[in-house]
Structure formats: C-alpha cells, structure tokens
Amino acid sequence: MAENGYTDLEKQKLFLEEHEEKHFMSSEIVRDIIIGVSDGLTVPFALAAGLSGANVASSIILIAGIAEVAAGAISMGLGGYLAAESEADHYTRELKREQEEIISVPDTEAAECGEILSQYGIEPHEYEPVVNALRRNPQHWLDFMMKFELGLEKPDPMRALQSALTIAISYIAGGLVPLAPYMVIPLAKEAIVASVIITIVALLLFGFVKGYFTGNNPFKNAIQTAFIGAMASAAAYCIAKVFRA
C-alpha cells in the first residue's frame, strides 16, 4: 500500500540509497602490504642481528642488508605478480568452462542455480522466476554461477602489477627500519641495540595496525608479530655466535 506517495518498492530503493555501509574493501592491497612489511621487518632484522653476532663491521652489515632488501623486494614482488597472474589464469579457464556448460547443458546449470538459491532458504516456487530470469540473460547467468557456484570474482587486469609493486615497496619500507641504525652508528655492538629497539617498536606498531585492519585483536597481533621478529633475530644472533666461537 502506498504511503506519502511512495510504494513499498520505492521506499526500499530510497532506503538503500540513503543507507551507507562502511566495509573495508581493499583487502588484497592490505594483504600485500602485510606480506611485504612483515617479511621486510623480519628478514633484514635477523640478517643484521646474525652478522652483528659475528662481530662484523656496521658498514659490512649495511651493505649486506641493503643487498638483501633489494633481492628480497624483487623476489617477493615477483612472487606476488606470479600469484596474481595464476589467479587470473584460473578465473579465465573456469569462465570458459562455465560458458560451455551454460550452452551445452543449460538445464543442469539451471538446476544448480536453484540448488544454490535453496541454500539461502528460498523455496522452489520463489526461486524459479529468478532462475528463468537468469536464463534469459546469459551474461548475468554466467556472472551468477562464477560468483555463487565457484566463489570466483573477476580479477582486476592491473592486479598482478599492483601486487608486485605493493609487496616490493612494502618490503623495502620494512627492511630499511632495522638497517637504519647501521647507517649512523659505526660500531655494530651499539648499532644492534638501537636496531633491536627500533625494530621491536616497529613490529609492535605494525602488528597493531595489522590486527585493526584484519578484524583481529590489535594488541594480541602486536605481541605476536613482535615476538616472531624477536625470536628470528635472536636465533640468527645466537647461531652466528656459536659458529664464531
């Protein structure tokens, strides 16, 4: 029944236009940043600690650290690129297969549509018009099957390059943190102390931010991230001391 000049359907449309849900949509970018910064903070930190345990000069540690950051950024970035390319290739293969099935066995695909909708508590007499509407629009039908049957979203064409650059830049940003003290402190024994303090603080902050954006407990994530980084550097330092002795 209309009220204030609006039908129920118009009211629903107005409500959806006025309602704004605040969801964090850039999960892939956040994931790439987490991967890059996490490894960037941990690996060069452990390397610098290990070389410090071997009583190597700060200049040597810095050179080795910068070389590792460069190699690590390229390796991690390439890994991100190949992973994104693999996902895109998988989507393309599945899309082609689904297109062929919609053409060759449309009744089977329609039945699968109904089965999917029934999982949401929709009765046959309710979803049959929806299935018929999808059959009349092959592209929407294909999109529906890709998303709800296979759980696949169409990848961004720039995703591979974006992932590679994001991971590489994040790795460099993280990797420079534990190396910074070696740039200004000539004695490795003094530089390692500053590096440990700076990196642990950075790991705590990074863990907190990571927990906030991933929906986990920020404080728990901060402690876990700092603990892992500390254990990695301590292990490298102790191993270097043992072999040095």
C-alpha positions as CSV (number, residue, x, y, z in Angstrom):
1,M,0.0,0.0,0.0
2,A,1.3,3.5,-0.9
3,E,2.1,5.9,1.9
4,N,3.2,9.5,1.4
5,G,3.1,9.0,-2.3
6,Y,5.7,6.1,-2.2
7,T,5.1,2.4,-2.9
8,D,6.9,-0.2,-0.8
9,L,9.4,-0.9,-3.6
10,E,10.2,2.8,-3.9
11,K,10.7,3.1,-0.2
12,Q,13.2,0.2,-0.3
13,K,15.1,1.9,-3.1
14,L,15.2,5.2,-1.2
15,F,16.4,3.4,1.9
16,L,19.2,1.7,0.1
17,E,20.3,5.0,-1.5
18,E,20.4,6.7,1.9
19,H,22.0,3.8,3.7
20,E,25.7,3.6,3.5
21,E,27.6,0.6,4.9
22,K,31.2,1.1,5.9
23,H,33.1,-2.0,4.8
24,F,36.8,-2.2,4.2
25,M,37.0,-3.3,0.5
26,S,40.8,-3.1,-0.2
27,S,41.6,-6.5,1.4
28,E,44.0,-7.5,-1.4
29,I,46.1,-4.4,-1.1
30,V,46.2,-4.7,2.7
31,R,47.2,-8.4,2.3
32,D,50.1,-7.4,0.0
33,I,51.2,-4.6,2.4
34,I,51.1,-7.1,5.3
35,I,53.2,-9.6,3.4
36,G,55.8,-7.1,2.3
37,V,56.2,-5.2,5.6
38,S,56.1,-8.4,7.7
39,D,59.0,-10.0,5.8
40,G,60.7,-6.7,5.3
41,L,60.9,-6.1,9.0
42,T,61.8,-9.6,10.0
43,V,64.3,-10.9,7.4
44,P,66.8,-8.0,7.3
45,F,66.5,-7.7,11.0
46,A,67.5,-11.3,11.5
47,L,70.3,-10.9,9.0
48,A,71.7,-7.8,10.7
49,A,71.5,-9.5,14.1
50,G,73.3,-12.6,12.8
51,L,76.1,-10.5,11.3
52,S,76.4,-8.4,14.5
53,G,76.8,-11.7,16.4
54,A,79.7,-12.5,14.2
55,N,81.3,-9.1,15.1
56,V,81.2,-7.8,11.6
57,A,81.6,-4.0,11.0
58,S,78.5,-1.9,10.6
59,S,79.4,-0.9,7.1
60,I,79.5,-4.6,6.0
61,I,76.2,-5.3,7.7
62,L,74.7,-2.3,6.0
63,I,75.9,-3.4,2.6
64,A,74.7,-6.9,3.1
65,G,71.4,-5.7,4.5
66,I,70.8,-3.3,1.5
67,A,71.7,-6.1,-0.9
68,E,69.2,-8.4,0.9
69,V,66.5,-5.8,0.9
70,A,66.9,-5.3,-2.9
71,A,66.9,-9.0,-3.6
72,G,64.1,-9.7,-1.3
73,A,61.9,-6.9,-2.8
74,I,62.5,-8.3,-6.3
75,S,61.8,-11.9,-5.2
76,M,58.7,-11.0,-3.1
77,G,57.4,-8.7,-5.8
78,L,57.8,-11.4,-8.5
79,G,56.1,-13.9,-6.3
80,G,53.1,-11.6,-5.9
81,Y,53.0,-11.0,-9.6
82,L,53.1,-14.7,-10.5
83,A,50.4,-15.4,-7.8
84,A,48.1,-12.8,-9.2
85,E,48.7,-14.0,-12.8
86,S,47.9,-17.5,-11.7
87,E,44.6,-16.4,-10.2
88,A,43.7,-14.5,-13.3
89,D,44.5,-17.6,-15.5
90,H,42.4,-19.8,-13.2
91,Y,39.5,-17.4,-13.5
92,T,39.8,-17.4,-17.3
93,R,39.8,-21.2,-17.5
94,E,36.8,-21.5,-15.2
95,L,34.9,-18.8,-17.1
96,K,35.4,-20.6,-20.4
97,R,34.3,-23.9,-18.9
98,E,31.2,-22.3,-17.3
99,Q,30.3,-20.7,-20.6
100,E,30.5,-24.0,-22.4
101,E,28.3,-25.7,-19.7
102,I,25.6,-23.0,-19.9
103,I,25.4,-23.6,-23.7
104,S,25.7,-27.4,-23.7
105,V,23.8,-28.3,-20.5
106,P,21.6,-25.4,-19.7
107,D,19.0,-27.4,-17.7
108,T,21.8,-28.8,-15.5
109,E,23.1,-25.3,-14.9
110,A,19.6,-24.0,-14.1
111,A,19.2,-26.8,-11.6
112,E,22.5,-25.8,-10.0
113,C,21.2,-22.2,-9.8
114,G,18.1,-23.5,-7.9
115,E,20.2,-25.5,-5.6
116,I,22.4,-22.5,-4.8
117,L,19.4,-20.3,-4.0
118,S,17.8,-23.1,-1.9
119,Q,20.8,-22.9,0.4
120,Y,19.6,-19.4,1.4
121,G,16.2,-20.7,2.4
122,I,14.4,-19.8,-0.8
123,E,11.6,-22.2,-1.8
124,P,11.3,-23.6,-5.3
125,H,8.3,-21.6,-6.2
126,E,10.2,-18.5,-5.2
127,Y,13.5,-19.1,-7.0
128,E,12.1,-20.5,-10.2
129,P,11.2,-17.0,-11.6
130,V,14.8,-15.9,-10.6
131,V,16.3,-18.9,-12.5
132,N,14.2,-18.2,-15.5
133,A,15.2,-14.5,-15.5
134,L,18.9,-15.5,-15.4
135,R,18.4,-17.9,-18.3
136,R,17.1,-15.1,-20.3
137,N,20.3,-13.1,-19.7
138,P,23.3,-15.4,-20.3
139,Q,25.9,-12.9,-19.1
140,H,24.2,-12.3,-15.8
141,W,23.7,-16.1,-15.5
142,L,27.4,-16.6,-16.1
143,D,28.3,-14.0,-13.5
144,F,26.0,-15.6,-11.0
145,M,27.5,-19.1,-11.5
146,M,31.1,-17.8,-11.3
147,K,30.4,-16.0,-8.1
148,F,28.0,-18.2,-6.2
149,E,28.9,-21.7,-7.6
150,L,32.7,-21.3,-7.9
151,G,33.2,-18.4,-5.5
152,L,35.3,-16.5,-8.0
153,E,35.4,-12.8,-8.6
154,K,36.6,-11.2,-11.8
155,P,40.2,-10.1,-11.2
156,D,41.4,-6.6,-11.8
157,P,43.5,-6.5,-15.0
158,M,46.1,-4.5,-13.1
159,R,46.1,-6.7,-10.1
160,A,49.4,-8.5,-10.9
161,L,51.4,-5.4,-11.4
162,Q,49.7,-3.7,-8.4
163,S,50.5,-6.7,-6.2
164,A,54.1,-6.8,-7.3
165,L,54.7,-3.1,-6.7
166,T,52.9,-3.1,-3.4
167,I,54.7,-6.0,-2.0
168,A,58.1,-4.8,-3.2
169,I,57.7,-1.2,-1.9
170,S,56.3,-2.6,1.4
171,Y,59.3,-4.9,1.8
172,I,61.8,-2.1,1.2
173,A,60.0,0.2,3.7
174,G,60.0,-2.5,6.3
175,G,63.6,-3.6,5.5
176,L,65.1,-0.2,6.0
177,V,63.9,0.1,9.6
178,P,66.3,-2.4,11.2
179,L,69.1,-1.2,8.9
180,A,68.7,2.5,9.8
181,P,70.9,2.4,12.9
182,Y,73.8,0.9,11.0
183,M,73.7,3.9,8.7
184,V,74.7,6.3,11.5
185,I,76.4,4.1,14.2
186,P,79.8,2.8,13.2
187,L,80.1,0.2,15.9
188,A,78.0,-2.9,15.3
189,K,77.6,-3.7,19.0
190,E,76.0,-0.3,19.5
191,A,74.0,-0.4,16.3
192,I,72.4,-3.8,17.1
193,V,71.0,-2.4,20.3
194,A,69.4,0.6,18.5
195,S,68.2,-1.7,15.7
196,V,66.5,-4.1,18.2
197,I,64.7,-1.3,20.0
198,I,63.6,0.4,16.8
199,T,62.5,-2.8,15.1
200,I,60.6,-4.2,18.1
201,V,58.7,-0.9,18.3
202,A,58.0,-1.0,14.6
203,L,56.8,-4.7,14.8
204,L,54.5,-3.8,17.7
205,L,53.0,-0.9,15.7
206,F,52.8,-3.0,12.6
207,G,51.1,-5.8,14.4
208,F,48.6,-3.5,16.0
209,V,47.7,-1.9,12.7
210,K,47.5,-5.3,11.0
211,G,45.1,-6.6,13.7
212,Y,43.0,-3.5,13.3
213,F,42.5,-3.8,9.6
214,T,42.1,-7.6,9.6
215,G,39.5,-7.5,12.3
216,N,41.6,-9.4,14.9
217,N,42.7,-8.3,18.4
218,P,45.2,-5.5,17.7
219,F,47.1,-5.9,21.0
220,K,47.4,-9.7,20.5
221,N,48.6,-9.2,17.0
222,A,51.1,-6.7,18.1
223,I,52.6,-9.0,20.7
224,Q,52.6,-12.0,18.3
225,T,54.3,-10.0,15.5
226,A,57.0,-8.6,17.8
227,F,57.6,-12.0,19.3
228,I,58.2,-13.7,16.0
229,G,60.6,-11.0,14.9
230,A,62.5,-11.1,18.1
231,M,62.8,-14.9,18.0
232,A,64.1,-14.8,14.4
233,S,66.7,-12.2,15.2
234,A,67.7,-13.9,18.5
235,A,68.1,-17.2,16.7
236,A,70.3,-15.7,13.9
237,Y,72.4,-13.8,16.5
238,C,73.0,-17.0,18.6
239,I,73.8,-19.2,15.6
240,A,76.4,-16.6,14.5
241,K,77.9,-16.6,18.0
242,V,78.1,-20.4,18.1
243,F,79.8,-20.7,14.7
244,R,82.1,-17.7,15.6
245,A,83.2,-19.5,18.7
